[in-house]
Amino acid sequence: MLFNSIIYFIFLACSLIIYYVLTVKYRNYFLILASAFFYMYVKIEYIFIIIFIILSNYLIGIKIERAQTKNKRKQFLYLSLFINLGILIFFKYWNFLIENLLGLFRLFHTNNSIPLIEIALPLGLSYYIFQTIGYIYDIYRGSQKSEKNIFRFSLFTLFFPKLLVGPIERAGRLLPQLAKNIYFDKENIIEGGRRIAWGLFKKLVVADRISIYQTVVINNLHEQSGITILFASLIYTFQVYADFSGYTDIAIGTARLFGFNLMENFKRPFTAKNLSDFWRRWHISLSSWVNDYIYNPISYTRRDWGNWGIYYALLISFVVIGIWHGATWNFVLFGLLQALALIYEVATRKGRRKISKKIPSLIYNNLSVLLTYLYMSFSLIIFRTDTFSQAFDILDGIFSRPGKLFFDKPSSLLFMLIGCGIMLIYDIQQEYKIFRISLFTNKSWLVQQLSYAFLLIYILLAGVFDGGQFIYFAF
């Protein structure tokens, strides 16, 4: 059930009406049923996987809290990791591991046969697995109490707005909200609706319109000029951002309709001045999760290594981020590229600080923003392809093929660029407050409403209503 489909909004409207008609006592129970239906709409049998994950982690969380010794607590932690990571590896990485293992056997002229498994990846698995691991680890280290109410814990895992593509919520943020009585609040409906509208704009007007251009260019790569391939690579960064942050906006807006606040997943990443800053603004729920549960523990245990401990922690953390996206070596390389750039930033921090003092701040900051964007656009060439040879074809095409910029229709290019411009100007205004007059956050109720009315009209005029699913559904 895609967030940009008619069926989803019918489901949402019906769920919202029933939710507020019911008495407060039964609303969470209804949300559990609605979320289960939402998940089963794609494939019914996968509900049994998430039920098993809910029950096992619910019980293990209580066991860890009640364990009398550290060794016992650690045993239950390992059991949880075995269950959660075992399921994730089986569904997402089994074939990747087996193919590489068989390749290693062939390298040593050894014949072995291990079966590959043709099975679809359950939607949202990477997201709710990481969420439950975070919950268990927080209990283990004493920063979170185990949830004794099985229904509340079920909703914490199942809540449909964030179930398929995040944000990866933390127990300390969401569980207390689920324990409160939620009453109808007109402000929640207004703000939720606005956030959904903004998310639809990003998805339908920006991401899906760029996707049309991308599909034509990539499917006919050897017929395109270098300038066309370069342009397609640069705007692909906008596509991924608009697609994923658009989903997040719809998810946050949907949750707000029901009275809940999900965490922000993006914070104007195109204004980042370096890659460290970028990853504090991009996919925040994943990058902060990796920071808390992988980077910090590793860097702490390797603190006697000095900067080498930081380099090691960055390398492991971003390989995890890379492989989290999918079972290909391209994603591993994507993670390595991020780690190497961040290691460079740590190693050259003092030197760059000295250089920044010798260059006017306006020039230095804008150049830093541009270089960060270009590096991410280059990294996403690796990210978007399945093999190294495909990525090399794109890079080779950029530098070896003369010709003009391709575009199908002037109107399509115009709609695409206007959409990107609106999204970028909105983020810049939010970051720097350049303009004294704001539209979507104006204090005047009339200006706000007219701004969103214009946004909806533009969605109807320029939106792509037969576009595909969200990019991050694949992860």
C-alpha positions in Angstrom: 0.0 0.0 0.0 1.9 3.0 -1.3 1.7 6.3 0.5 1.1 8.0 -2.9 -1.8 5.8 -3.9 -5.6 6.4 -3.7 -6.1 3.2 -1.8 -3.8 4.4 1.0 -5.7 7.6 1.5 -9.0 5.7 1.6 -7.5 3.4 4.2 -6.2 6.5 6.1 -9.5 8.3 6.0 -11.4 5.3 7.2 -8.8 4.5 10.0 -8.9 8.1 11.2 -12.7 8.2 11.4 -12.9 4.9 13.3 -9.9 5.9 15.6 -11.6 9.1 16.8 -15.1 7.5 17.0 -13.8 4.9 19.4 -13.4 5.7 23.0 -9.8 6.4 24.1 -9.5 3.0 25.8 -9.7 1.1 22.5 -7.8 3.4 20.1 -4.4 1.7 20.5 -6.0 -1.7 20.0 -7.6 -0.4 16.8 -4.2 1.0 15.6 -2.7 -2.5 16.1 -5.3 -4.1 13.9 -5.1 -1.3 11.3 -1.3 -1.6 11.2 -1.5 -5.4 10.8 -4.0 -5.0 7.9 -1.7 -2.4 6.3 1.2 -4.8 6.5 -0.8 -7.8 5.3 -2.1 -5.9 2.4 1.2 -6.5 0.6 1.7 -10.2 1.6 -0.3 -11.9 4.3 2.2 -14.5 5.4 4.8 -11.9 6.4 2.7 -10.9 9.4 3.9 -14.1 11.1 7.5 -12.9 11.0 6.7 -9.6 12.6 4.5 -11.3 15.3 7.4 -13.6 16.1 9.8 -10.7 16.4 7.4 -8.8 18.6 6.8 -11.7 21.0 10.4 -12.8 21.2 11.8 -9.3 21.9 8.9 -8.5 24.3 9.8 -11.5 26.4 13.6 -11.0 26.1 13.3 -7.4 27.1 11.6 -8.4 30.4 14.1 -11.2 31.0 17.1 -8.8 30.6 15.5 -6.3 33.1 14.8 -9.0 35.6 18.2 -10.8 35.2 20.3 -10.7 38.4 23.7 -10.9 36.9 25.5 -9.1 34.0 26.4 -12.4 32.4 22.7 -13.5 32.4 21.7 -10.1 30.8 24.4 -10.5 28.2 23.1 -14.0 27.3 19.6 -12.6 26.7 21.1 -9.8 24.7 23.0 -12.2 22.5 19.8 -14.3 22.1 17.9 -11.2 20.9 20.7 -10.4 18.4 20.7 -14.0 17.2 17.0 -13.9 16.5 16.8 -10.4 15.0 20.0 -10.5 12.9 19.4 -14.2 12.0 16.0 -13.3 10.4 17.5 -10.2 8.7 20.5 -12.2 7.3 18.3 -15.1 6.1 15.9 -12.9 4.2 18.2 -10.1 3.0 21.7 -11.5 2.8 21.6 -15.3 2.5 22.0 -15.4 -1.3 24.7 -12.7 -1.2 26.7 -14.6 1.4 26.3 -18.0 -0.4 27.2 -16.6 -3.9 30.4 -15.0 -2.5 31.2 -18.2 -0.5 30.8 -20.3 -3.6 33.0 -17.8 -5.5 35.7 -18.3 -2.8 35.4 -22.1 -3.1 35.8 -21.8 -6.9 38.9 -19.7 -6.4 40.5 -22.6 -4.5 39.1 -25.2 -7.0 36.7 -26.6 -4.5 33.3 -27.8 -5.6 30.5 -27.2 -3.1 26.8 -26.9 -3.4 24.8 -24.6 -1.1 21.3 -23.8 -2.2 20.2 -20.3 -3.0 16.7 -19.2 -1.8 14.3 -17.4 -4.0 12.3 -15.4 -1.5 11.1 -11.9 -1.4 12.4 -9.5 1.3 9.6 -8.6 3.7 8.9 -4.9 3.5 10.2 -2.8 6.3 12.3 -5.7 7.8 15.5 -3.7 8.0 13.7 -0.8 9.8 11.8 -2.7 12.5 14.7 -5.1 13.1 17.0 -2.2 13.9 14.2 -0.6 16.0 13.8 -3.7 18.2 17.6 -4.2 18.5 17.9 -0.6 19.8 15.0 -1.3 22.2 16.8 -4.4 23.6 20.2 -2.8 23.8 18.7 0.2 25.7 17.3 -2.1 28.3 20.6 -4.0 28.5 22.5 -0.8 29.3 19.9 0.5 31.7 18.7 3.5 29.8 15.2 2.0 29.0 12.7 0.1 31.1 11.2 -3.0 29.4 7.6 -2.5 28.2 5.3 -4.8 30.2 2.2 -4.1 28.1 2.3 -6.5 25.1 -0.2 -4.4 23.2 1.8 -1.2 23.6 5.0 -3.0 22.5 3.1 -4.4 19.5 2.0 -1.0 18.4 5.5 0.4 19.0 6.8 -2.2 16.4 3.8 -2.3 14.1 2.6 1.4 13.9 2.0 1.7 10.2 3.2 5.2 9.4 6.8 4.3 10.2 6.6 0.5 9.6 7.9 0.1 6.0 10.5 2.9 5.6 11.0 4.3 9.0 11.9 6.6 10.7 13.7 4.0 12.9 12.1 5.1 16.2 13.6 4.9 19.7 11.7 3.3 22.6 12.4 6.4 24.8 10.6 8.6 22.3 7.6 6.6 21.1 6.6 4.3 24.0 5.8 7.2 26.4 3.5 8.7 23.6 1.7 5.3 23.2 1.0 5.3 27.0 -0.9 8.6 26.9 -4.5 9.1 26.2 -4.9 10.8 22.8 -7.8 13.1 22.2 -9.0 14.8 19.1 -7.1 18.0 18.4 -7.8 20.2 15.4 -4.2 21.4 15.3 -3.0 17.8 14.8 -5.2 17.4 11.8 -4.1 20.7 10.3 -0.4 20.1 10.8 -0.6 16.5 9.8 -2.4 17.4 6.6 0.1 20.1 5.8 3.0 17.8 6.3 1.4 15.1 4.1 0.8 17.8 1.3 4.5 18.8 1.4 5.5 15.1 1.2 3.3 14.5 -1.8 4.8 17.5 -3.5 8.3 16.1 -3.0 7.3 12.7 -4.2 4.9 13.5 -7.1 6.3 16.7 -8.5 10.0 16.4 -7.8 11.1 12.7 -7.3 8.7 11.0 -9.8 9.2 13.7 -12.5 13.0 13.3 -12.2 12.5 9.5 -12.3 11.0 9.8 -15.7 14.1 11.6 -17.0 16.4 9.2 -15.2 14.7 6.1 -16.6 15.1 7.4 -20.2 18.7 8.3 -19.7 19.8 5.2 -17.8 17.9 2.8 -20.1 19.6 4.3 -23.1 23.0 5.1 -21.5 25.1 4.4 -24.5 23.1 6.8 -26.7 23.4 9.7 -24.2 26.0 12.5 -24.2 28.4 13.1 -21.3 26.6 16.3 -20.3 23.3 14.4 -20.2 24.7 11.6 -18.0 26.3 14.2 -15.7 23.1 16.2 -15.4 21.1 13.0 -14.7 23.7 12.0 -12.0 23.5 15.4 -10.3 19.7 15.5 -10.2 19.5 11.9 -9.0 20.6 13.3 -5.6 17.6 15.5 -5.6 15.4 12.5 -6.6 16.6 10.4 -3.7 16.2 13.2 -1.2 12.7 14.2 -2.5 11.6 10.6 -2.6 12.8 9.5 0.8 12.2 12.8 2.7 8.8 13.0 1.0 7.9 9.5 2.4 9.1 10.7 5.8 7.0 13.8 5.6 3.9 11.7 4.8 4.8 9.3 7.6 5.2 12.1 10.1 2.1 13.8 8.9 0.1 10.6 9.1 1.3 9.9 12.7 0.4 13.5 13.7 -3.2 13.0 12.5 -3.4 10.3 15.1 -1.8 12.5 17.8 1.8 11.1 17.7 5.1 12.7 16.9 7.7 10.7 15.0 11.3 11.8 14.9 12.6 14.0 12.0 14.6 12.0 9.5 16.0 14.9 7.4 17.3 18.3 8.3 18.1 20.2 5.1 21.0 18.1 4.0 21.8 20.2 0.9 23.0 23.0 3.3 25.6 20.7 4.8 29.2 22.1 4.7 30.9 18.7 5.0 30.1 15.1 5.0 30.0 14.8 8.8 27.4 17.6 8.8 25.6 15.8 5.9 25.2 12.6 7.8 23.8 14.5 10.8 21.1 15.8 8.5 20.4 12.8 6.2 18.5 9.6 7.2 18.9 10.8 10.8 17.2 7.9 12.4 19.7 5.4 10.8 22.8 7.5 11.2 22.0 8.3 14.8 21.2 4.6 15.5 24.6 3.6 14.0 26.2 6.3 16.0 24.7 5.2 19.3 24.9 1.4 19.0 28.0 0.9 16.8 30.3 4.0 16.5 30.2 5.1 20.1 30.8 1.6 21.6 33.7 0.9 19.2 35.3 4.3 19.6 35.1 4.0 23.4 36.7 0.5 23.5 39.4 1.7 21.1 40.0 5.1 22.8 43.6 4.1 23.5 44.2 4.0 19.8 43.8 7.8 19.5 42.6 9.0 16.1 43.0 5.4 14.7 40.3 4.3 17.0 38.0 6.9 15.5 39.0 5.8 12.0 38.3 2.2 12.8 34.9 3.1 14.3 34.0 5.2 11.2 35.0 2.4 8.9 32.9 -0.2 10.6 29.9 2.1 11.1 29.7 3.1 7.4 30.2 -0.3 6.1 27.2 -1.3 8.2 25.3 1.7 6.8 26.3 0.6 3.3 25.4 -3.1 3.6 22.1 -2.1 5.5 20.9 -0.7 2.2 21.3 -4.0 0.3 23.2 -7.2 -0.4 25.6 -6.0 -3.1 29.2 -5.0 -3.1 28.2 -1.6 -4.5 26.5 -0.8 -1.2 29.6 -1.9 0.6 31.7 0.5 -1.6 29.2 3.3 -1.0 29.7 2.9 2.7 33.5 2.8 2.3 33.4 6.0 0.3 31.5 7.7 3.1 33.9 6.4 5.7 37.0 7.4 3.8 35.7 11.0 3.3 34.9 11.2 7.0 38.3 9.8 8.0 39.8 12.5 5.8 37.8 15.2 7.6 38.9 14.0 11.0 42.6 13.8 9.9 42.6 17.3 8.2 40.4 19.1 10.7 43.1 21.4 12.0 44.5 22.2 8.5 41.1 23.0 7.1 40.3 25.2 10.0 43.4 27.3 9.3 42.5 27.5 5.6 39.0 28.6 6.4 40.4 31.6 8.3 42.3 32.8 5.2 39.2 32.7 2.9 36.1 34.9 3.2 33.5 32.8 5.0 30.8 33.3 2.3 33.1 31.8 -0.4 34.5 29.0 1.9 31.0 28.0 3.2 29.4 28.0 -0.3 32.3 26.1 -1.8 32.1 23.5 1.0 28.4 23.0 0.4 29.0 22.5 -3.3 31.8 20.0 -2.8 29.8 18.1 -0.3 26.9 17.9 -2.8 29.2 16.8 -5.6 30.8 14.1 -3.5 27.4 12.7 -2.5 26.2 12.8 -6.1 29.4 10.9 -7.1 28.8 8.3 -4.3 25.2 7.8 -5.4 26.4 6.6 -8.8 27.7 3.6 -6.9 24.6 3.5 -4.8 22.1 3.4 -7.7 23.8 0.6 -9.7 23.9 -3.1 -9.0 27.5 -3.8 -10.3 30.8 -2.0 -10.5 30.7 -2.3 -14.3 27.4 -0.4 -14.4 28.8 2.4 -12.3 31.9 2.5 -14.4 29.8 2.8 -17.6 28.1 5.9 -16.1 31.5 7.5 -15.1 33.0 6.6 -18.5 30.0 8.1 -20.3 30.3 11.4 -18.4 33.9 11.9 -19.5 34.0 10.4 -22.9 30.9 11.3 -24.9 30.5 14.8 -26.4 27.0 16.1 -27.3 24.1 18.2 -26.2 21.9 18.0 -23.1 18.9 15.7 -23.8 15.5 16.6 -22.6 12.2 15.3 -24.0 9.9 18.3 -23.6 10.7 21.8 -22.4 7.7 21.7 -20.1 8.9 18.5 -18.4 12.3 20.0 -17.8 10.7 23.2 -16.5 8.4 21.4 -14.1 11.3 19.3 -12.8 13.6 22.4 -12.2 10.8 24.5 -10.7 10.0 21.6 -8.3 13.7 21.2 -7.3 13.9 25.0 -6.9 10.9 25.3 -4.6 12.2 22.4 -2.4 15.7 23.9 -2.3 14.5 27.5 -1.5 12.2 26.1 1.2 15.2 24.3 2.9 17.5 27.3 2.5 14.9 29.6 4.0 14.4 27.2 6.9 18.1 27.0 7.5 19.2 30.6 7.0 16.0 32.7 7.3 17.1 34.8 4.3 13.7 36.2 3.4 11.8 38.3 5.9 8.5 37.0 4.5 7.8 33.3 4.7 4.9 31.5 3.1 4.3 28.0 4.6 5.3 29.1 8.1 3.9 32.6 7.9 2.2 34.0 11.1 -0.8 35.0 8.9 -3.3 32.2 8.7 -4.4 33.4 5.3 -0.9 33.5 3.8 -0.3 29.9 5.1 -3.5 28.6 3.6 -2.9 30.3 0.3 0.6 28.9 0.2 -0.7 25.3 0.7 -3.5 25.9 -1.7 -0.9 26.9 -4.4 1.1 23.8 -3.4 -1.9 21.5 -4.0 -2.7 23.2 -7.3 0.9 22.7 -8.4 0.8 19.1 -7.4 -2.3 18.6 -9.6 -0.7 20.4 -12.5 2.8 19.0 -12.4 2.5 15.8 -10.3 3.2 12.4 -11.8 0.3 10.2 -10.6 1.3 6.9 -12.2 4.8 6.9 -10.7 6.5 4.0 -9.0 7.1 3.0 -5.4 9.4 4.9 -3.1 13.1 4.2 -3.6 13.7 3.1 0.0 11.0 0.4 -0.1 13.8 -1.7 -1.6 15.8 -1.5 1.6 
